[in-house]
Amino acid sequence: MRSTTTFSILFWIYAKRTKNNLAPLYARITVDGKKLNISLKRRIDIQLWNPQKQRIKGTGKNARDHNQYLDEVHSNLFQCYQELRAEGRRITPQIIKSKFVGDAKVVHYTIKDIIEYHNAKMFHKLHHNTSRLYLISQKYILLFLKKEYKMDNIELSELDYQFILNFENFLRGHTPRHYQKKIGNNAVMKHIQRLRRMVTLAYQIEWIDKDPFRKFKQKLVPTHRGFLTAKELKDLEELNIDSERLKTVRDMFIFSCYTGISYADLMLLTKQSVVLGVDESYWIITKRQKTGNAVKIPLLSKALDLIRCYMDDKRSVINGTLFPKISNQKLNAYLKEIAQPAGIQKNLTFHMARHTFATTVTLTNGVPIETISKMLGHTKLATTQIYAKVIERKVSDDMQLLREKLEVDIEVGVPD
């Protein structure tokens, strides 16, 4: 993007609004092709106006007074432009006009103002992981301003549809230092979504009088939620592992496959999390760290066996947790070491265990999706229904039950 701007000033009379041979006088400022008219609150005799020189004809006192005023306006407008350049601010016709008319009562809030306000007012309501993602998005916003606009800040009133599209294009072409490839589509949309929420907040508290996102539509691409098949899960369970480190990681993954517990929630489980349920069997009762939603999960025998195996492990006892504590990064790295000898070709991550619980362990075995949604701690059933879309075997089984109920003989084959 260009770091310099083109700027011009034109004086003109609005001939169509002539009354008694007098027409209103205007100054038109143009910045990079964008124009804005400023009423000078004076009316000029159209017979005395020289459009080529943009001045009043003659040498009389009336002409001298008007022409002197136009010289002063020209000088002041140009000075406003020069001062904005010297300050390194974005230059637009509206900003020059605001500076020229000297509307000191108007507070020109900036993108940094809303970032600071948002973080101060909203971060205590957000999970720390969500707050961290906002900080990343805010870093990209400021980096975008610096690289594309050669600015450190921008007034919120200057945000428009084109600004949003430019930010989207910047994100799609940007390769983060910690990443080996460009930002994916859905991640780009998430960054824009966070900018949108901050701008919407500015609109709601009347820092701006229009919403620049009103025409923008997100373009999310449906993602495939990976999970292990019954065979892959069985192979992983039966894998002979000599390394205590890898065996612990495998067992924690298997525990999540049979409970649907996420990594963050697993790390917080204690002996107090295991209680006798209404059916006199053991349940996990906790809250999702991400949403605060209650989670109540009846324990299957395999999950209960793993709890008994690790609850007295010295690594668990030190932290007062059911399982040893390990960082998510290391856990996922160790899972990569386990995948190959287990014959799993998928990109094995700990979150895949949660998906496996929702699909292979529960949904495929006939557990109602409403029950699965409760156990996963989902706020909306629609979130859980995503898993149902990937279980073709479940669809087949359901249709087979329907066939049996209707007692319809369906012959498979090509008709004669």
N, C-alpha and C positions, 0 to 999 in steps of 0.2 A: 504494500500500500504506500502511496506517496506520502513523504514527510513534509512537503510544501503545499501551500494552497494558493489558489488564484482569488483575487479580491478586487471588486470594482464598485464604484458608487455612481448612480445616475439620478439626476433630478428631473422630474416630469410633472405635468399637470393632467388631472383627470378630466379631460374635455367633455366626457359624457355626463358629467355631473355639474355642468356649467349652469349658473343662475345669475341673471343680471350681468352677463358677460364676464363673471368671475368663476374660476375653476379651482378646486382644492389642489394644493401643492404637496408632492410626495418625494421622498428619497427612496430609491431602490438599491439595496445592497445585495451583491451576488458573491457567493463563496462556492468555488468549485462547481459552478453551474446552478446552484440552489439559490433561489431569489426570495426576497422578503421586502415588502413595502412598509415604509414608516410614514405615517401622516405627520406633516410639519405644522398642522393647525393654522395654516394661512391660505388665503385665496388670492389668486393672481388674475389680473386682466389678461384674457387670452390673446388680445391684440398686441400686448406688450411682451409676450413670452417668446424667447428665441430657443427653439428646441435643439438647434445645433450647438449653441454655446451653453445651453441649460442655464440661462440667466435672463434678467429683465433688460429689455432694450432701453436705451437712453442714458442720460447722465444726470437727470434730476434727482432731487433728494429721495423721492419714493423708490426710484430704481437703485440708488446707492445703498439705501437701508436694506432693501430686500437682498441685493447681491452680497452685501457684507454678511448678512445672516447666513446665506447659502455657503459662503466661504468658511464661516465658523462651523457650520454643520459638517461640511466635508472634512475639515481639520479634526473635529472631535470624533467622527466615525473612524477616520483613519488611525487616530490615536488609540481608540478602543481595540482595533485590529492589531496594532503593533504591541500593545500591552499583553494581549492574549497570547501572542506569539512568544513574547519574552517570558511569560509564565509557563510556557510549554503546555498550555491547555488546548483542548479540542476547539476548533474555530468553526462556528456555524452562524448563519444569519440571525437566528433567534438569540444566540448568546451575545452577539455584537449589539443587537437591539436592546437586550436587557441591560447591558453595561452602559449603553448610550443614554437610555431614558433614566438610568440611575434609580431603579426600583429597589431601594435598600430594604424594603419590608419583605421582599420575596426571598426565602431561604432556598438556595440551590443545592439540594441534597445530591450526594454522589453515590457511586457504587460502593465505595469504601464505607460511607456512612451506613448504608443498609446492611452491609456485611457485619460491621461492628454491632449495630442494633440487633440484628438477627441472632448473632452469637450470644449476646448478653441476655436477651429475652427468651431464647428458645433452647439453648443447649442444655439447661437443667431439666427440660422435658424429654430430651432425646437420649437414647442409649448411646454410650460412649463410642460404639462402632459407627453409629449413624453420624455423630458429631465429627468423627474422624473423616468420614466420606465428604461431609460438607467442607471441611478444611481443604481437602484435595481439590474439590470443585472450585472453591474460591481461589486457590492457587492458580488453577488453569484460567480462570476469568482474568486475573491480573496479568498473567503471562500473555494472554491473548491481547489485552490492551497495549502492553509494551511492544509486542512484536508486530501487530497489525496496525495499530493506531499511533505508535511511538508516544504513548502517554502512560502515566502512572495512575490516572484516575479519570472518571468521566461522570458528567451530571446525569442523573436518572432520567431527566426530561429528554435527554438526547437518545435514549434507547428506543429503537424502532425495529420493525420486522427485518430490515436489512441487517441490523446489528446481530440479531439472533441467527440469521442464516450464515453470516460471516463467522460467528462463534462456532456454529455447527461444522462448517468447512474446516476451520482451524483444528478442531478436535479430531476430525476424521483424518487429517494429514499429520497429526502430531504423534511422535513415538516417544513415550516416557523413558527416562534413563533406566529405570528398574525393570523395563519390559522389553521383550525382544521383537515386538511387532506393534503395529498401529492400534489405536483404541478401537474396540469393536462397536458395532452399531448400537447395541443395547446399553453399553457403558456410556457412549456419547449421549444417548437420550436421557440417561440418569443424571449426567452432569447438567444438561439443559433443564431437566426437571427441577434440580436444586436451585438453579438460577431463577427459574420461573417462580418457585415458592418464595424466594426472597423478594422478587419484584412485585409479586402479588401482595406480599406483606406491606411493601412501600405504598402500593395503591390503596390498601385497606386503611392505612393510617394517614392517607391523604398527603403523602409526600409527592405523588405524581397524580395528574388528573386523567391519565389514560393508561390502559393496559397494553403494552407492546406485544404481548403474547396472544392477543385475541384472534389472530389469524393463523397462529402456528399450531400444527398438528404433529404429535409424536408418531414416529414410525418404528414401533417395536417389532422385532422379528421373533416369532415363536422359537423357543429353545427346547432341545430334547433333554429330558431329565434322565441321566444315566442311572442304571440300577443293575444289580447282579441277578442273574437267573437262578433258579433253584439249584441247578447243577454247579454253577460257579460258586454259589454260597457253600454248598456241600464240600466242594473241592478245597475251598479256603479253610473250612472248619477242620478238615482231615489232614491238612498240610502239616508235615512233620518239620518243626522249626527248632533248631538247636540254640539260636541266639535268644537270650532272655529278653533283650530289648525288643526284637521283632515279634516274639511271641506275645509280649504284653500289648503291643500295638495291635496285633491281629485280634487278640481277645477283646480289646476295647471296641474295635470295629464290629466284631460279631455281636457284642452286647448291644450296640446301637442298631444293628440289623434286626434284633428281636425286641427292641423297645421304641425305636424311632427317636431316641434322645440325641439332640444335636451336640456338637463338640463343646460349645460354651456351657450348656446345661450339664453335660456329663462331668465336667471339671468341678462343678459346684455340688454334686451329689454327696451327701453324708449318710451316716447310719440313720439319722432322723428322717431321711427321705424315704426310707423303706418302712411301710406300716401295714398293719393288717386291714384289709378292705372289708367291704360289706359282705363279701362272700367267704370271709375267714381265710382268705389266701393273701399272699403278700403283693402289695402294690408299690409302685413308685409314685409319690405325690410331691410335686414341686411346682415351680413357676418358670415360664420361659423367660430367660434373661433378655431376649430381644424385644418381647412385647408385654411381658408381665402377666400373660394369660396363664390360668391354672392348667396344669398337666397332671392327669391321673391315668396311670398305665398298669393294668394287671400284669404281673410278671410271669412270663413263660418259664418253663423249667430250665431251659438253657441259659436264660438271662440270670435266673436266680443262682444257678451253679457258679456262674462267673463272679457274681457279687461275693459269694461265700469264699471263692478262691482268692480274691484280692482285698477284701475288707480288712484282713489282719496282716496284709503285706506291710512290711516296715515302711515302704515308700508311701503307702496310703495313710498309715498311722501318723506319720510325721505331719502330714497336711490335714488330718482329720477328715479325709474324703474316702469315698468308696473305692476309687481307683487311683493309681499313681498319677501325678500331674506331669504333663508334657505339653510343650507348645504345639499349636496347630500346625505351624510350619514344619517342625521336625516330624510330627505324626504323619503328615501327608508325604513327606520325603521317605519315611520308612515304609509306608504302604507301597510305594513304587518298587521297593526292593522285594516285597512279598508277592506282588502281582505276577511277576514272570514265573517263578517256580510253581505258583498255583495255576498256571496256564490261563491267566486272565489277560486278555489283550486290551481291555478298556483302560482309560485313564483313571486309575483307582484313587479316589479321594475320600476323606472321612465323611463328607456330606452325602456321598453315594450310599452310605449305610442307611441313612434316614429315608432315602428314596426306595431302597430295597425293602425296608419295613413296610412302607406304604403300598408297595406293589406286590413283590414276590411273596412276602410273609403274610400279609393281611388281605389285600384286595383280591388277589388271585385265589385265595382260600375261602372266599365268600363273606368276609367281614364287611358289613355295610359301610358305605363311604362316610356316612354321618358319624359312625363310631370312630373311624380312622381319623376324621377331622378333629374330634375331641381329644384323642390320644396324642395327636401331633401338636395340639395347642394352636390350631389355625383360627384366625379371627373370622374368616369367610369360608363357606363351603366351596366356593368357586376356586379357591387356592388348592384345595384337596382334589377337586375334580380334574385338575391338570394331569394327575397320575392316571386317572381312569382312561385317558386318551391313548395311553401307550400299552395298554394290556389287551392285545388282540386275543390272547388265550382266554381271558376272562369273558370277552364277548362271545367267543365260540362256546364256552361252557354254559353261559346264560341261555344262549339260543338252543342248546341241546336240552336243557331243562324245559324250555318252552315247547319244544317238539314233543317231549314225553308227556307233558301236561295236556297238550292238544290231541295226543294220540294220533299224530299224523305220520304216516310213513313217507319219508322223503328218500327217493332213490337218487343216488349220485351217479352221474354219468351223462353221456351224450345221447339224446333221444334218437330213436330210429328214424 
